[in-house]
Amino acid sequence: MTRVWTSGLVLIAGLVGTVGVSVAFGSAEIGGLDVYRVLGHHLLGLDAAVAPVVDRIVWRLRLPRAVLACIVGGGLSIIGVAMQTLVRNPLAEPYILGISSGASAGASLFYLGFLPPLLSRTLTMPVAAFLGGLASITLVYLVARDGPRVSVARLLLAGVAMSALMASLTSFITFSSPEPDKLRAVLFWLLGSLNGARWEQLPIPALTTGLGLGTLLVLARPLDAMLVGEEPAQSLGMPVETLKRGLIVLAALVTGTLVAVSGAIGFVGLIVPHAVRLLTGVPHRRLVPLSFLAGAIFLCWADLAARTLLPAQELPVGILTALCGVPFFLVLLRQRRYQFG
C-alpha cells in the first residue's frame, strides 16, 4: 500500500511539473516564474508583472493545450484499462479495437457535411463520433465472441479489419469533400492533434472523462472479478453481461468525445495501463487513477515533442504515440503469455 501511495504522489508531482514544462517550452520559451505569475493572476487574482504577449501565450494558447493533453491522455488510458478487462487481455485498447477509427469516421461524416440534413441538425460532432465508435466496437465484439467467451485472436483481427474499414471510409469521405481547407484540417486532425485547443472546448471532454473515471472507480470490484473469468464473476453475483455492455458504451462515449476534440491518437491506452500494471498490480481501485495520471503525463510529453522536434513545424501527436506504441505492441505480442494472471 505504501508503494501505491508513493507512486500516486510521484505521478501527481510529475504531472504538475510536466504541465509547467509543457507551458514554458515551445517556439517562444517562457521563464518558469512568468508561467506561475500568469497562473496566479488568472486563478488567484494576483498582480502579474508580465508582458501581455506572455500572458496570452501562457493562458490562451499553451495552458488549454496542456490541460487538453491531460484530459485526452488520461481518458484514453482508463478506457484502455476497461477494454483490457473486458477481453482479459493487455493487447486491447481503443485504437487497436477500432473504436478510434469508428469515432473518426462518424466525426468526419458530420464535419464534412455528408450526413443527411435531418441528422446534421440533430447531432453534434461528439455525438456523431460516439455513435461511430459504438457501432465499430459493437461489431468487433460480436465477431470476436466464441460462444460465451471472447477469442483474443478474433478480437485483434476484427479490430484491425474494422480499423482498416473505418479508415478507408474516412479517407473516401475526406477526399470527396469539395472544400480543400476542410480537407487539410481533417487530414491533420485524423493523425491526432491538440493544436488550437481553447478553454471553451474543454468542459465536454473533461466531464465525459470524469464520468468514465468515476464509473470505473465505482466498478472496481466487479472489474477485478471479471479478470478471474466470466463464470466465477457470475457465481459471485456479478451481472457480467450488463457490465460488458456498459463497458462498451462507456468506451465508445469517452473515446468518441476525445476523438472529436483531438483526432485519433493511438496506443496511449495500450502503453500506459500495461506499464502501470507492472508497477502496481491489477486491482482496479489503484490501476484506474494511476493510469489516468500516467496517461496525462505521457501525452503531455508526446505533445511537447510534437511541437518542438522540428523547427518551425508541428507534427501530429498521433505519429509520435504510434512510433512508441507499435514496437511496444509487437514486444507484447511476442511474449508467450500475455493473458492476465
C-alpha positions as CSV (number, residue, x, y, z in Angstrom):
1,M,0.0,0.0,0.0
2,T,2.9,2.4,0.8
3,R,4.3,1.7,-2.7
4,V,0.9,2.6,-4.2
5,W,0.6,5.9,-2.3
6,T,4.2,6.7,-3.2
7,S,3.6,6.0,-6.9
8,G,0.5,8.2,-6.7
9,L,2.3,11.1,-5.1
10,V,5.2,10.8,-7.6
11,L,2.8,10.8,-10.5
12,I,0.9,13.8,-9.2
13,A,4.1,15.8,-8.7
14,G,5.3,14.6,-12.1
15,L,2.0,15.8,-13.7
16,V,2.3,19.3,-12.1
17,G,5.9,19.6,-13.3
18,T,5.1,18.2,-16.8
19,V,2.3,20.8,-17.3
20,G,4.7,23.5,-16.2
21,V,7.4,22.4,-18.6
22,S,4.8,22.0,-21.4
23,V,3.6,25.6,-20.9
24,A,7.1,27.0,-20.6
25,F,8.7,25.5,-23.7
26,G,7.8,26.0,-27.3
27,S,8.7,28.2,-30.3
28,A,9.0,31.1,-27.8
29,E,10.5,30.0,-24.4
30,I,9.0,31.5,-21.3
31,G,10.5,31.5,-17.9
32,G,9.1,29.3,-15.2
33,L,8.4,32.3,-12.9
34,D,6.4,34.0,-15.6
35,V,4.3,30.9,-16.0
36,Y,3.4,30.9,-12.3
37,R,2.8,34.7,-12.3
38,V,0.3,34.3,-15.1
39,L,-1.4,31.4,-13.3
40,G,-1.5,33.3,-10.1
41,H,-3.0,36.3,-11.9
42,H,-5.8,34.3,-13.5
43,L,-6.5,31.8,-10.8
44,L,-5.9,33.8,-7.6
45,G,-6.3,37.4,-8.8
46,L,-2.7,38.3,-8.0
47,D,-0.8,41.0,-9.9
48,A,1.2,39.7,-12.8
49,A,4.2,41.7,-13.8
50,V,4.5,40.0,-17.3
51,A,4.1,41.3,-20.8
52,P,0.7,41.0,-22.4
53,V,2.1,38.7,-25.1
54,V,3.5,36.3,-22.5
55,D,0.1,36.3,-20.7
56,R,-1.6,35.5,-23.9
57,I,0.8,32.7,-24.9
58,V,0.5,31.0,-21.5
59,W,-3.2,31.5,-20.7
60,R,-4.8,31.4,-24.1
61,L,-2.5,29.1,-26.1
62,R,-0.4,26.7,-24.2
63,L,-2.3,26.1,-20.9
64,P,-5.5,25.0,-22.6
65,R,-3.5,22.7,-24.8
66,A,-1.7,21.2,-21.8
67,V,-4.9,20.6,-20.0
68,L,-6.5,19.0,-23.1
69,A,-3.5,16.7,-23.3
70,C,-4.0,15.7,-19.7
71,I,-7.7,15.0,-20.4
72,V,-7.2,13.1,-23.6
73,G,-4.2,11.1,-22.3
74,G,-5.9,10.2,-19.0
75,G,-9.2,9.4,-20.7
76,L,-7.6,7.1,-23.4
77,S,-5.6,5.3,-20.7
78,I,-8.6,4.5,-18.4
79,I,-10.6,3.3,-21.5
80,G,-7.6,1.1,-22.3
81,V,-7.9,-0.4,-18.8
82,A,-11.6,-1.0,-19.4
83,M,-11.1,-2.7,-22.7
84,Q,-8.3,-4.9,-21.4
85,T,-10.5,-6.0,-18.6
86,L,-13.4,-6.6,-20.9
87,V,-11.5,-9.1,-23.0
88,R,-9.0,-10.2,-20.3
89,N,-6.0,-9.3,-22.4
90,P,-3.5,-6.4,-22.2
91,L,-3.3,-6.2,-26.0
92,A,-6.7,-4.5,-26.2
93,E,-7.0,-0.7,-26.5
94,P,-9.4,1.8,-28.2
95,Y,-7.2,2.3,-31.3
96,I,-6.4,-1.3,-32.0
97,L,-10.1,-2.4,-31.4
98,G,-11.4,0.1,-33.9
99,I,-13.2,2.5,-31.6
100,S,-11.0,5.4,-32.5
101,S,-11.3,4.7,-36.2
102,G,-15.1,4.4,-35.9
103,A,-15.3,7.6,-34.0
104,S,-13.1,9.3,-36.6
105,A,-15.4,8.2,-39.4
106,G,-18.5,9.4,-37.5
107,A,-16.9,12.8,-36.8
108,S,-15.7,13.2,-40.4
109,L,-19.1,12.5,-41.8
110,F,-20.5,15.2,-39.5
111,Y,-17.7,17.8,-40.0
112,L,-17.6,17.5,-43.8
113,G,-21.4,17.6,-44.2
114,F,-22.0,14.1,-45.5
115,L,-24.8,13.2,-43.1
116,P,-28.5,13.8,-44.1
117,P,-29.7,17.3,-43.2
118,L,-32.1,15.9,-40.5
119,L,-29.2,14.2,-38.7
120,S,-26.8,17.1,-39.2
121,R,-29.3,19.4,-37.5
122,T,-29.8,16.9,-34.6
123,L,-26.3,15.7,-33.9
124,T,-23.2,17.3,-32.7
125,M,-19.6,16.2,-33.5
126,P,-19.1,14.4,-30.2
127,V,-22.4,12.6,-30.6
128,A,-21.5,11.6,-34.2
129,A,-18.1,10.4,-33.0
130,F,-19.7,8.4,-30.1
131,L,-22.1,6.7,-32.5
132,G,-19.4,5.8,-34.9
133,G,-17.2,4.4,-32.1
134,L,-20.1,2.5,-30.6
135,A,-21.0,0.9,-33.9
136,S,-17.4,-0.1,-34.6
137,I,-16.7,-1.7,-31.2
138,T,-20.1,-3.5,-31.1
139,L,-19.3,-5.2,-34.5
140,V,-15.8,-6.1,-33.3
141,Y,-17.1,-7.6,-30.1
142,L,-19.8,-9.6,-31.8
143,V,-17.4,-11.0,-34.4
144,A,-14.9,-11.9,-31.6
145,R,-17.4,-13.9,-29.5
146,D,-16.9,-17.6,-29.5
147,G,-19.8,-18.9,-27.5
148,P,-19.7,-17.4,-24.0
149,R,-16.0,-16.4,-24.4
150,V,-14.2,-13.8,-26.5
151,S,-11.5,-15.1,-28.8
152,V,-8.4,-12.9,-28.5
153,A,-7.2,-13.8,-31.9
154,R,-10.6,-12.9,-33.4
155,L,-10.7,-9.8,-31.4
156,L,-7.4,-8.5,-32.7
157,L,-8.1,-9.5,-36.3
158,A,-11.6,-8.0,-36.2
159,G,-10.2,-4.8,-34.6
160,V,-7.6,-4.5,-37.3
161,A,-10.1,-5.2,-40.0
162,M,-12.6,-2.7,-38.6
163,S,-9.9,0.0,-38.2
164,A,-8.9,-0.5,-41.9
165,L,-12.6,-0.3,-43.0
166,M,-13.3,2.8,-41.0
167,A,-10.0,4.4,-42.1
168,S,-10.9,3.7,-45.7
169,L,-14.4,5.2,-45.2
170,T,-12.9,8.3,-43.6
171,S,-10.4,8.7,-46.4
172,F,-13.1,8.4,-49.0
173,I,-15.2,11.0,-47.2
174,T,-12.3,13.4,-46.8
175,F,-11.1,13.1,-50.5
176,S,-14.7,13.5,-51.7
177,S,-15.0,16.8,-49.9
178,P,-15.2,19.8,-52.3
179,E,-13.7,22.1,-49.6
180,P,-9.9,22.0,-49.7
181,D,-9.5,23.9,-46.4
182,K,-11.7,21.5,-44.5
183,L,-9.8,18.6,-46.2
184,R,-6.4,19.8,-44.9
185,A,-7.8,20.3,-41.5
186,V,-9.4,16.9,-41.3
187,L,-6.3,15.1,-42.6
188,F,-4.1,16.7,-39.9
189,W,-6.8,16.1,-37.2
190,L,-7.1,12.4,-38.1
191,L,-3.5,11.9,-37.3
192,G,-4.1,13.3,-33.8
193,S,-3.5,16.9,-32.9
194,L,-4.1,19.2,-29.9
195,N,-3.4,22.3,-31.9
196,G,-5.9,25.1,-31.5
197,A,-7.2,24.0,-28.1
198,R,-9.3,26.6,-26.4
199,W,-10.9,26.8,-22.9
200,E,-14.3,26.7,-24.5
201,Q,-13.6,23.2,-25.9
202,L,-12.6,21.6,-22.6
203,P,-15.8,21.2,-20.5
204,I,-17.4,18.4,-22.5
205,P,-14.3,16.2,-22.8
206,A,-13.5,16.9,-19.1
207,L,-17.0,16.0,-18.0
208,T,-17.0,12.8,-20.2
209,T,-13.6,11.7,-19.0
210,G,-14.6,12.4,-15.4
211,L,-17.7,10.3,-15.9
212,G,-15.6,7.5,-17.2
213,L,-13.1,7.8,-14.4
214,G,-15.8,7.8,-11.7
215,T,-17.7,4.9,-13.2
216,L,-14.6,2.7,-13.4
217,L,-13.7,3.5,-9.8
218,V,-17.2,2.6,-8.7
219,L,-17.0,-0.6,-10.7
220,A,-13.5,-1.5,-9.4
221,R,-14.6,-4.7,-7.5
222,P,-16.7,-6.1,-10.4
223,L,-13.8,-5.3,-12.8
224,D,-11.5,-7.3,-10.5
225,A,-13.9,-10.2,-10.6
226,M,-14.1,-10.0,-14.4
227,L,-10.3,-10.7,-14.6
228,V,-10.8,-14.1,-12.9
229,G,-13.3,-15.1,-15.6
230,E,-16.9,-14.7,-16.5
231,E,-18.2,-17.8,-14.8
232,P,-16.5,-17.1,-11.4
233,A,-17.8,-13.5,-11.6
234,Q,-21.3,-14.7,-12.2
235,S,-21.0,-17.1,-9.3
236,L,-20.2,-14.1,-7.1
237,G,-23.4,-12.4,-8.2
238,M,-21.9,-10.0,-10.8
239,P,-24.2,-9.1,-13.7
240,V,-21.5,-9.9,-16.3
241,E,-23.4,-9.3,-19.5
242,T,-24.8,-6.0,-18.2
243,L,-21.3,-5.0,-17.2
244,K,-19.8,-5.9,-20.6
245,R,-22.4,-3.9,-22.4
246,G,-21.9,-0.9,-20.1
247,L,-18.1,-1.0,-20.7
248,I,-18.7,-1.0,-24.4
249,V,-21.0,2.0,-24.3
250,L,-18.6,3.8,-21.8
251,A,-15.6,3.2,-24.1
252,A,-17.5,4.5,-27.1
253,L,-18.7,7.6,-25.2
254,V,-15.3,8.6,-23.8
255,T,-13.3,7.7,-26.9
256,G,-15.8,9.3,-29.3
257,T,-15.8,12.6,-27.3
258,L,-12.0,12.7,-27.1
259,V,-11.6,11.9,-30.9
260,A,-14.0,14.8,-31.6
261,V,-11.6,17.3,-30.0
262,S,-8.2,15.7,-30.6
263,G,-8.5,13.3,-33.6
264,A,-7.3,9.7,-33.4
265,I,-4.4,9.3,-31.0
266,G,-3.4,5.7,-30.9
267,F,-1.7,3.4,-28.4
268,V,-1.9,5.5,-25.3
269,G,-4.5,3.1,-23.9
270,L,-2.1,0.2,-24.6
271,I,1.2,1.5,-23.3
272,V,0.1,3.3,-20.1
273,P,-2.2,0.7,-18.4
274,H,0.4,-2.1,-19.1
275,A,3.2,0.0,-17.6
276,V,1.2,0.9,-14.5
277,R,0.0,-2.7,-14.1
278,L,3.6,-3.8,-13.9
279,L,4.2,-1.2,-11.2
280,T,1.2,-1.6,-9.0
281,G,-0.6,-4.9,-10.0
282,V,-4.1,-5.4,-11.3
283,P,-6.6,-4.2,-8.7
284,H,-8.6,-1.5,-10.4
285,R,-9.0,0.8,-7.4
286,R,-5.4,1.8,-7.9
287,L,-4.9,0.9,-11.5
288,V,-7.5,3.2,-12.8
289,P,-6.5,6.5,-11.1
290,L,-2.8,5.8,-11.6
291,S,-3.3,5.1,-15.3
292,F,-5.2,8.4,-15.6
293,L,-2.2,10.3,-14.1
294,A,0.4,8.4,-16.1
295,G,-1.6,8.8,-19.4
296,A,-1.9,12.5,-18.8
297,I,1.9,12.8,-18.3
298,F,2.7,10.6,-21.3
299,L,0.5,12.6,-23.7
300,C,1.8,16.0,-22.4
301,W,5.4,14.9,-23.2
302,A,4.4,13.5,-26.6
303,D,2.6,16.8,-27.5
304,L,5.6,18.8,-26.3
305,A,7.9,16.7,-28.5
306,A,5.4,17.1,-31.4
307,R,5.7,20.9,-31.0
308,T,9.5,21.1,-30.7
309,L,11.2,18.3,-32.6
310,L,11.1,20.0,-36.0
311,P,12.0,23.7,-36.3
312,A,9.0,25.9,-37.3
313,Q,6.9,22.8,-37.8
314,E,4.4,20.9,-35.7
315,L,4.0,17.1,-36.0
316,P,0.6,15.4,-35.4
317,V,1.0,13.9,-31.9
318,G,-0.6,10.7,-33.2
319,I,2.6,10.0,-35.2
320,L,4.7,10.0,-32.1
321,T,2.4,7.9,-30.0
322,A,2.3,5.3,-32.8
323,L,6.1,5.3,-33.0
324,C,6.1,4.4,-29.3
325,G,3.1,2.1,-29.4
326,V,3.7,-0.1,-32.4
327,P,7.1,-1.5,-31.1
328,F,5.5,-1.9,-27.6
329,F,2.6,-3.8,-29.1
330,L,4.9,-6.1,-31.1
331,V,7.0,-6.9,-28.0
332,L,3.8,-7.8,-26.1
333,L,2.6,-9.9,-29.0
334,R,5.9,-11.9,-29.0
335,Q,5.6,-12.8,-25.3
336,R,4.5,-16.4,-24.8
337,R,2.0,-15.4,-22.2
338,Y,0.1,-12.1,-22.4
339,Q,-3.0,-13.0,-20.5
340,F,-3.7,-11.6,-17.1
341,G,-2.7,-13.8,-14.3
